[in-house]
Amino acid sequence: MVTIVVGGRLVDRLGARAVVLPGLVLLGLSTWFLTSIALDWPLWWFQVVLVLRGLAFGLVVQPLTVAALSEVRPAQMAQATTLNTVVRSVASSLGVAVLAAVFQAQSTFHYQQLAKGGVQPLTRLQAAVLGLQDSSWLTLAFIVVAIVATLFVREKKRAGSSAARPVVTGE
C-alpha cells in the first residue's frame, strides 16, 4: 500500500519510466529468488521475497495507471477508466489462470518423476515446490519482456511540470 501511493506520486515528478523500470527490476529480482525456492527455505526469507514483490507491484501497477490515464482528455475519462479496469481485470485473471495451469502441469510432471524412485512423505510437497519454480521462470520471462518494452517508452515534458509523460500515440 505504501509503494502504491509513493509510486503514483513519483510518476508526477520523475515520469512513468523512471518509476516503473526500478519496480520491474525489483519484481524481476524477487521472482528470480522464487525460481530457487526450496523446502528448506526459512519462513522469514519467503516473507521477505513476498514483501519485495508487493513493493515492486506498487511501483509498477499504480504508476502505469497514472501514466496511461494522464493522457486521456477529461471528456473521455469515464470510458478510459472503465476500459483500464476491464483490461486490468481480464489480463490479471488470464495471467493467474495461465500460471495456475503451468504450476499444476509442472507439479504433476515433477511428482511423476519423483515417484519413480518410490513415494516419499514429502514427494507431493517437493513436486509443488518444483512446479512453483517452473511457474516463476515463466513469470520472470514476462517481466524481462516488460522491462525491454519499458525501455522503448518515449516521454515528453509536461507543460508547467518537470515530469516527463509517456507518449501514447506516434508523435
CYANA upper distance limits for C-alpha pairs under 8 A (distance plus 0.5 A):
  1 MET  CA      5 VAL  CA      7.15
  1 MET  CA     58 GLY  CA      7.39
  2 VAL  CA      6 VAL  CA      6.72
  2 VAL  CA     55 LEU  CA      8.27
  2 VAL  CA     58 GLY  CA      8.02
  3 THR  CA      7 GLY  CA      5.87
  3 THR  CA     55 LEU  CA      6.20
  3 THR  CA     56 ALA  CA      8.22
  3 THR  CA     58 GLY  CA      5.14
  3 THR  CA     59 LEU  CA      6.30
  4 ILE  CA      8 GLY  CA      6.61
  4 ILE  CA     57 PHE  CA      8.33
  4 ILE  CA     58 GLY  CA      4.64
  4 ILE  CA     59 LEU  CA      6.72
  4 ILE  CA     61 VAL  CA      8.23
  4 ILE  CA     62 GLN  CA      6.22
  4 ILE  CA     63 PRO  CA      8.34
  5 VAL  CA      9 ARG  CA      6.88
  5 VAL  CA     58 GLY  CA      8.26
  5 VAL  CA     62 GLN  CA      8.40
  6 VAL  CA     10 LEU  CA      6.55
  6 VAL  CA     59 LEU  CA      8.27
  7 GLY  CA     11 VAL  CA      6.88
  7 GLY  CA     19 VAL  CA      7.06
  7 GLY  CA     58 GLY  CA      6.90
  7 GLY  CA     59 LEU  CA      5.36
  7 GLY  CA     60 VAL  CA      8.05
  7 GLY  CA     62 GLN  CA      7.05
  7 GLY  CA     63 PRO  CA      6.14
  8 GLY  CA     12 ASP  CA      7.75
  8 GLY  CA     59 LEU  CA      8.27
  8 GLY  CA     62 GLN  CA      6.14
  8 GLY  CA     63 PRO  CA      5.39
  8 GLY  CA     66 VAL  CA      6.91
  9 ARG  CA     13 ARG  CA      7.48
 10 LEU  CA     14 LEU  CA      6.24
 10 LEU  CA     15 GLY  CA      7.68
 10 LEU  CA     19 VAL  CA      7.18
 10 LEU  CA     63 PRO  CA      8.41
 11 VAL  CA     15 GLY  CA      4.98
 11 VAL  CA     16 ALA  CA      5.53
 11 VAL  CA     18 ALA  CA      8.13
 11 VAL  CA     19 VAL  CA      6.81
 11 VAL  CA     63 PRO  CA      6.41
 11 VAL  CA     66 VAL  CA      7.89
 11 VAL  CA     67 ALA  CA      7.67
 11 VAL  CA    163 ALA  CA      7.89
 12 ASP  CA     16 ALA  CA      8.49
 12 ASP  CA    163 ALA  CA      6.17
 12 ASP  CA    164 ALA  CA      8.36
 13 ARG  CA    161 SER  CA      8.38
 13 ARG  CA    162 SER  CA      7.00
 13 ARG  CA    163 ALA  CA      5.24
 13 ARG  CA    164 ALA  CA      8.32
 14 LEU  CA     18 ALA  CA      6.42
 14 LEU  CA     19 VAL  CA      7.61
 14 LEU  CA    162 SER  CA      8.11
 14 LEU  CA    163 ALA  CA      5.53
 14 LEU  CA    164 ALA  CA      7.02
 15 GLY  CA     19 VAL  CA      7.30
 15 GLY  CA     67 ALA  CA      8.40
 15 GLY  CA    155 GLU  CA      8.03
 15 GLY  CA    163 ALA  CA      5.71
 15 GLY  CA    164 ALA  CA      5.10
 15 GLY  CA    165 ARG  CA      6.02
 15 GLY  CA    166 PRO  CA      7.97
 16 ALA  CA     20 VAL  CA      6.39
 16 ALA  CA     63 PRO  CA      6.59
 16 ALA  CA     64 LEU  CA      7.16
 16 ALA  CA     67 ALA  CA      6.48
 16 ALA  CA    164 ALA  CA      7.99
 16 ALA  CA    165 ARG  CA      7.10
 16 ALA  CA    166 PRO  CA      7.23
 17 ARG  CA     21 LEU  CA      6.10
 17 ARG  CA    150 THR  CA      6.94
 17 ARG  CA    151 LEU  CA      7.99
 17 ARG  CA    153 VAL  CA      7.59
 17 ARG  CA    166 PRO  CA      8.40
 18 ALA  CA     22 PRO  CA      7.53
 19 VAL  CA     23 GLY  CA      6.92
 19 VAL  CA     59 LEU  CA      6.76
 19 VAL  CA     60 VAL  CA      7.79
 19 VAL  CA     63 PRO  CA      7.49
 20 VAL  CA     24 LEU  CA      6.55
 20 VAL  CA     59 LEU  CA      6.35
 20 VAL  CA     60 VAL  CA      5.34
 20 VAL  CA     63 PRO  CA      7.12
 20 VAL  CA     64 LEU  CA      7.66
 20 VAL  CA    150 THR  CA      8.19
 21 LEU  CA     25 VAL  CA      6.71
 21 LEU  CA     60 VAL  CA      8.35
 21 LEU  CA    147 ILE  CA      6.94
 21 LEU  CA    150 THR  CA      7.17
 21 LEU  CA    151 LEU  CA      8.39
 22 PRO  CA     26 LEU  CA      6.59
 22 PRO  CA     59 LEU  CA      8.19
 23 GLY  CA     27 LEU  CA      6.56
 23 GLY  CA     55 LEU  CA      8.26
 23 GLY  CA     56 ALA  CA      5.11
 23 GLY  CA     57 PHE  CA      7.35
 23 GLY  CA     58 GLY  CA      8.16
 23 GLY  CA     59 LEU  CA      5.29
 23 GLY  CA     60 VAL  CA      5.90
 24 LEU  CA     28 GLY  CA      6.44
 24 LEU  CA     56 ALA  CA      7.06
 24 LEU  CA     57 PHE  CA      8.48
 24 LEU  CA     59 LEU  CA      8.34
 24 LEU  CA     60 VAL  CA      7.04
 24 LEU  CA    143 ILE  CA      7.19
 24 LEU  CA    146 ALA  CA      8.03
 24 LEU  CA    147 ILE  CA      6.83
 25 VAL  CA     29 LEU  CA      6.59
 25 VAL  CA    147 ILE  CA      7.94
 26 LEU  CA     30 SER  CA      6.69
 26 LEU  CA     52 LEU  CA      7.52
 26 LEU  CA     53 ARG  CA      7.74
 26 LEU  CA     56 ALA  CA      6.04
 27 LEU  CA     31 THR  CA      6.56
 27 LEU  CA     52 LEU  CA      7.72
 27 LEU  CA     53 ARG  CA      5.93
 27 LEU  CA     56 ALA  CA      5.57
 27 LEU  CA     57 PHE  CA      7.51
 27 LEU  CA    143 ILE  CA      8.06
 28 GLY  CA     32 TRP  CA      6.43
 28 GLY  CA    140 LEU  CA      6.42
 28 GLY  CA    143 ILE  CA      6.54
 28 GLY  CA    144 VAL  CA      7.85
 29 LEU  CA     33 PHE  CA      6.85
 30 SER  CA     34 LEU  CA      7.06
 30 SER  CA     49 VAL  CA      6.01
 30 SER  CA     50 LEU  CA      7.96
 30 SER  CA     52 LEU  CA      6.62
 30 SER  CA     53 ARG  CA      6.31
 31 THR  CA     35 THR  CA      7.07
 31 THR  CA     53 ARG  CA      8.00
 31 THR  CA    136 SER  CA      6.55
 31 THR  CA    137 TRP  CA      8.27
 31 THR  CA    139 THR  CA      7.77
 31 THR  CA    140 LEU  CA      6.60
 32 TRP  CA     36 SER  CA      7.83
 32 TRP  CA    136 SER  CA      7.72
 32 TRP  CA    137 TRP  CA      7.87
 32 TRP  CA    140 LEU  CA      7.16
 33 PHE  CA     37 ILE  CA      7.39
 33 PHE  CA     49 VAL  CA      7.61
 34 LEU  CA     49 VAL  CA      8.12
 34 LEU  CA    132 LEU  CA      8.16
 34 LEU  CA    133 GLN  CA      6.73
 34 LEU  CA    136 SER  CA      6.61
 35 THR  CA    132 LEU  CA      7.95
 35 THR  CA    133 GLN  CA      4.83
 35 THR  CA    134 ASP  CA      7.42
 35 THR  CA    136 SER  CA      5.87
 35 THR  CA    137 TRP  CA      6.49
 36 SER  CA    133 GLN  CA      6.78
 37 ILE  CA     41 TRP  CA      7.19
 37 ILE  CA    129 VAL  CA      7.29
 37 ILE  CA    132 LEU  CA      8.33
 37 ILE  CA    133 GLN  CA      6.98
 38 ALA  CA    126 GLN  CA      8.42
 38 ALA  CA    129 VAL  CA      6.90
 39 LEU  CA    125 LEU  CA      8.46
 39 LEU  CA    126 GLN  CA      7.36
 39 LEU  CA    129 VAL  CA      7.59
 41 TRP  CA     45 TRP  CA      7.31
 41 TRP  CA     46 PHE  CA      7.43
 42 PRO  CA     46 PHE  CA      7.14
 43 LEU  CA     47 GLN  CA      6.74
 44 TRP  CA     48 VAL  CA      6.71
 45 TRP  CA     49 VAL  CA      6.77
 46 PHE  CA     50 LEU  CA      6.82
 47 GLN  CA     51 VAL  CA      6.60
 48 VAL  CA     52 LEU  CA      6.67
 49 VAL  CA     53 ARG  CA      6.80
 50 LEU  CA     54 GLY  CA      6.72
 51 VAL  CA     55 LEU  CA      6.70
 52 LEU  CA     56 ALA  CA      6.61
 53 ARG  CA     57 PHE  CA      6.65
 54 GLY  CA     58 GLY  CA      6.89
 55 LEU  CA     59 LEU  CA      7.04
 56 ALA  CA     60 VAL  CA      6.81
 57 PHE  CA     61 VAL  CA      6.28
 58 GLY  CA     62 GLN  CA      6.64
 58 GLY  CA     63 PRO  CA      8.43
 59 LEU  CA     63 PRO  CA      6.85
 60 VAL  CA     64 LEU  CA      6.62
 61 VAL  CA     65 THR  CA      6.80
 62 GLN  CA     66 VAL  CA      6.61
 63 PRO  CA     67 ALA  CA      6.48
 64 LEU  CA     68 ALA  CA      6.50
 65 THR  CA     69 LEU  CA      6.53
 65 THR  CA     84 ASN  CA      8.25
 66 VAL  CA     70 SER  CA      6.43
 67 ALA  CA     71 GLU  CA      7.47
 67 ALA  CA    165 ARG  CA      7.28
 67 ALA  CA    166 PRO  CA      7.18
 68 ALA  CA     72 VAL  CA      7.93
 68 ALA  CA    166 PRO  CA      8.36
 68 ALA  CA    168 VAL  CA      8.34
 69 LEU  CA     77 MET  CA      8.04
 69 LEU  CA     80 ALA  CA      7.56
 69 LEU  CA     81 THR  CA      7.79
 71 GLU  CA    168 VAL  CA      7.80
 72 VAL  CA     76 GLN  CA      6.91
 72 VAL  CA     77 MET  CA      6.61
 72 VAL  CA     80 ALA  CA      7.58
 73 ARG  CA     77 MET  CA      6.83
 76 GLN  CA     80 ALA  CA      6.64
 77 MET  CA     81 THR  CA      6.49
 78 ALA  CA     82 THR  CA      6.72
 79 GLN  CA     83 LEU  CA      6.54
 80 ALA  CA     84 ASN  CA      6.46
 81 THR  CA     85 THR  CA      6.60
 82 THR  CA     86 VAL  CA      6.69
 83 LEU  CA     87 VAL  CA      6.51
 84 ASN  CA     88 ARG  CA      6.48
 85 THR  CA     89 SER  CA      6.54
 86 VAL  CA     90 VAL  CA      6.58
 87 VAL  CA     91 ALA  CA      6.38
 88 ARG  CA     92 SER  CA      6.47
 89 SER  CA     93 SER  CA      6.57
 90 VAL  CA     94 LEU  CA      6.53
 91 ALA  CA     95 GLY  CA      6.51
 92 SER  CA     96 VAL  CA      6.61
 93 SER  CA     97 ALA  CA      6.63
 94 LEU  CA     98 VAL  CA      6.62
 95 GLY  CA     99 LEU  CA      6.61
 96 VAL  CA    100 ALA  CA      6.42
 97 ALA  CA    101 ALA  CA      6.60
 98 VAL  CA    102 VAL  CA      6.69
 99 LEU  CA    103 PHE  CA      6.44
 99 LEU  CA    135 SER  CA      6.43
 99 LEU  CA    138 LEU  CA      8.48
 99 LEU  CA    139 THR  CA      8.40
100 ALA  CA    104 GLN  CA      6.51
101 ALA  CA    105 ALA  CA      6.54
102 VAL  CA    106 GLN  CA      6.40
102 VAL  CA    131 GLY  CA      8.06
102 VAL  CA    134 ASP  CA      8.16
102 VAL  CA    135 SER  CA      6.50
103 PHE  CA    107 SER  CA      6.36
103 PHE  CA    128 ALA  CA      8.16
103 PHE  CA    131 GLY  CA      5.34
103 PHE  CA    132 LEU  CA      6.40
103 PHE  CA    134 ASP  CA      7.55
103 PHE  CA    135 SER  CA      6.08
104 GLN  CA    108 THR  CA      6.64
104 GLN  CA    131 GLY  CA      7.46
105 ALA  CA    109 PHE  CA      6.67
105 ALA  CA    131 GLY  CA      8.20
106 GLN  CA    110 HIS  CA      6.52
106 GLN  CA    127 ALA  CA      8.46
106 GLN  CA    130 LEU  CA      7.97
106 GLN  CA    131 GLY  CA      5.30
106 GLN  CA    134 ASP  CA      7.47
107 SER  CA    111 TYR  CA      6.48
107 SER  CA    127 ALA  CA      5.44
107 SER  CA    128 ALA  CA      5.47
107 SER  CA    129 VAL  CA      8.17
107 SER  CA    130 LEU  CA      7.01
107 SER  CA    131 GLY  CA      4.86
107 SER  CA    132 LEU  CA      8.29
108 THR  CA    112 GLN  CA      6.72
108 THR  CA    127 ALA  CA      7.62
109 PHE  CA    113 GLN  CA      6.84
109 PHE  CA    127 ALA  CA      8.45
110 HIS  CA    114 LEU  CA      6.51
110 HIS  CA    127 ALA  CA      5.52
110 HIS  CA    128 ALA  CA      8.45
110 HIS  CA    130 LEU  CA      7.33
110 HIS  CA    131 GLY  CA      7.71
111 TYR  CA    115 ALA  CA      6.32
111 TYR  CA    123 THR  CA      7.08
111 TYR  CA    124 ARG  CA      6.58
111 TYR  CA    126 GLN  CA      8.33
111 TYR  CA    127 ALA  CA      5.41
111 TYR  CA    128 ALA  CA      8.47
112 GLN  CA    116 LYS  CA      6.94
113 GLN  CA    117 GLY  CA      8.30
114 LEU  CA    118 GLY  CA      7.90
114 LEU  CA    119 VAL  CA      7.87
114 LEU  CA    123 THR  CA      6.95
114 LEU  CA    127 ALA  CA      7.92
115 ALA  CA    119 VAL  CA      5.38
115 ALA  CA    120 GLN  CA      8.11
115 ALA  CA    123 THR  CA      7.45
119 VAL  CA    123 THR  CA      6.72
122 LEU  CA    126 GLN  CA      6.45
123 THR  CA    127 ALA  CA      6.56
124 ARG  CA    128 ALA  CA      6.74
125 LEU  CA    129 VAL  CA      6.79
126 GLN  CA    130 LEU  CA      6.73
127 ALA  CA    131 GLY  CA      6.63
128 ALA  CA    132 LEU  CA      6.69
129 VAL  CA    133 GLN  CA      6.80
130 LEU  CA    134 ASP  CA      6.83
131 GLY  CA    135 SER  CA      6.75
132 LEU  CA    136 SER  CA      6.51
133 GLN  CA    137 TRP  CA      6.86
134 ASP  CA    138 LEU  CA      7.09
135 SER  CA    139 THR  CA      6.75
136 SER  CA    140 LEU  CA      6.54
137 TRP  CA    141 ALA  CA      6.82
138 LEU  CA    142 PHE  CA      7.09
139 THR  CA    143 ILE  CA      6.79
140 LEU  CA    144 VAL  CA      6.74
141 ALA  CA    145 VAL  CA      6.93
142 PHE  CA    146 ALA  CA      6.72
143 ILE  CA    147 ILE  CA      6.66
144 VAL  CA    148 VAL  CA      6.79
145 VAL  CA    149 ALA  CA      6.65
146 ALA  CA    150 THR  CA      6.55
147 ILE  CA    151 LEU  CA      6.93
148 VAL  CA    152 PHE  CA      7.49
149 ALA  CA    153 VAL  CA      7.48
153 VAL  CA    166 PRO  CA      6.87
153 VAL  CA    167 VAL  CA      7.63
154 ARG  CA    166 PRO  CA      6.12
154 ARG  CA    167 VAL  CA      6.09
155 GLU  CA    164 ALA  CA      5.88
155 GLU  CA    165 ARG  CA      5.32
155 GLU  CA    166 PRO  CA      4.57
155 GLU  CA    167 VAL  CA      5.96
156 LYS  CA    164 ALA  CA      5.46
156 LYS  CA    165 ARG  CA      5.72
156 LYS  CA    166 PRO  CA      6.83
156 LYS  CA    167 VAL  CA      7.23
157 LYS  CA    161 SER  CA      7.65
157 LYS  CA    162 SER  CA      7.14
157 LYS  CA    163 ALA  CA      6.46
157 LYS  CA    164 ALA  CA      4.76
157 LYS  CA    165 ARG  CA      6.62
158 ARG  CA    162 SER  CA      7.29
158 ARG  CA    163 ALA  CA      6.63
158 ARG  CA    164 ALA  CA      6.31
158 ARG  CA    165 ARG  CA      6.84
167 VAL  CA    171 GLU  CA      7.97
